[in-house]
Amino acid sequence: MNQLVKNRQFVLLLGGQGISILGDQIYYIGLMWTIMKQTGSAMSLGMSVFCMTLPSILVMPWAGVFADRNIKKQILIISDFFRGLIMFVIAFLTLEGHFSLIAINLFLALISAMNAFFSPALSSTIPLILDKNNLSKGNAVFEFIRRFSTICGPVIGGILISFLSISSVFALNGLSFIISFFFSLFLKVPAVSQPEHSESFLTRFKEGFFYTLRMKRLLCLTLVGGVIINFFLAPVEIFLVVISHQLKFGSAGLGWIDAAISIGALLGALTIFFGKTGHLIRMAMIGLVMEGVALMLAGLLPDFISMAVFFGLLGLGVSFASIGIGTTSQLITEDDKRGRVNSFGAMLSSSTVPLGTLFGSFLVGQLPVHWILVCFGLIVAGSGMTLYFPFKKELLGTETKNGLTNQ
């Protein structure tokens, strides 16, 4: 912990991003509330969510090419500034009563596109400012902040809407981006080696794409962590709503089970930060198996107390798996290719979530939910075990290349 605190660049990055992550969670509830209040249409709400996701999916693979150049700091600064500016514009429009769903969706699409540039720049910056022994702990800190924000953000947003105005949540998020912008101004990102000869944009894009396909270990991490797990965990919220309705848990019961997931994830991040969890891939495998077992047990013992405990276990597994897989991916990827690799994985993950949600929604109408949970749990746990094969040498201790051990 002392090493992280003494790392000025990490503190700057964490300070700015921690504030903006919380701001995002605060504003999200305000956005959904505003659209539903003004339009009264679930279709309009869905269209806005669509505008928040599709541009990022389309832009992200190309944005990764820029993130691999030595302009990461500039990308962070520009993205934060313009996202903050857009939030202030939305705050002004809602404050003055000039609500326009078309304008809101246009702004959301612009923010989504800028997020596509920001995310790979951020994820490829973290391994450059932290040594490999502290990388997993640094990722755990970010995971803790994300999970903490998902719990506190909606509560703060709801209070602001009740006592002030809807525009206040947008203004607060805009302020969080501007604060992050100022933090980034003082950030120093180490340069990475670049090709001696100039390469075209398309050449660099294809290089990053085929790099992922050639690296069997990296491809396995991408498919397991970014595709399979996201696909089968995406509809969990739908399953919870259906179960809560069938077993008469009520909205309060649903809220507590949802909270249990975030609490479990918080505990997972804290465990990784303060403890020694061993080999990163082993930690990821344990996390995925925990997720699968939690789903199976929730399907077999669907009472309120049991489900709260099991979904807490699910959250714990999510932290172990996401930090283990994410940190391993950062370690085995070359410095000048992380942006493209991260963008490719994020694109697959973002695309998989809506497909998994649709698939889960379809199954709910065909099969009992508890059997769906059991089957999905088996698949998730089984997918975690597949990581053994590409990382067999490291797990058996015959190879320690790239430092795949959590210190």
Disulfide bonds with the S-S distance in Angstrom:
none
